[in-house]
Amino acid sequence: MLLADFTAIDGLWVALSILCVFIAITLAYLLVRLALVVGQLGSFLDGLERELLPVITKVGGTIDRANLQLDKVDLVTDSAVDAADAVDTSIRAVTMAITRPVQKISGLAAGLVHGFASFRVGRNPRGAYEAGRSAAERREQEIAEELEGEEPPL
């Protein structure tokens, strides 16, 4: 009699019940697997934190020491630049102190040579004086232009 009262709708209800039980078992299995994965992920993150934090601390200390050394190098380079500036200033001062007397002596020598040559040719003391004076001025100007790095006029 049981089978006589069994209709198609009852068959669908039984199939739906079996499907629901199957889905519930599958979901339970997936949730257990997901819980295991989450547990492993948590364990991995804990281990990573334990291992990585000391490394980060050491790297921070290394960077601090490197910055300290760079500060020292900066001081050394600043000192070297200051020393080079001081040497440059000293050389310029010595050059200026030597240049002017050398210009004057060279001009005097050129003036004397031209003056005596002009006096021998013309026997005119005034003309010899002017020739010597202009030669001395030209020579001083040539030396000044050479020191400035310009070519002397021809």
Secondary structure by P-SEA (a helix, b strand, c coil): cccccccaaaaaaaaaaaaaaaaaaaaaaaaaaaaaaaaaaaaaaaaaaaacaaaaaaaaaaaaaaaaaaaaaaaaaaaaaaaaaaaaaaaaaaaaaaaaaaaaaaaaaaaaaaaaaaaaacccaaaaaaaaaaaaaaaaaaaaaaaacccccc
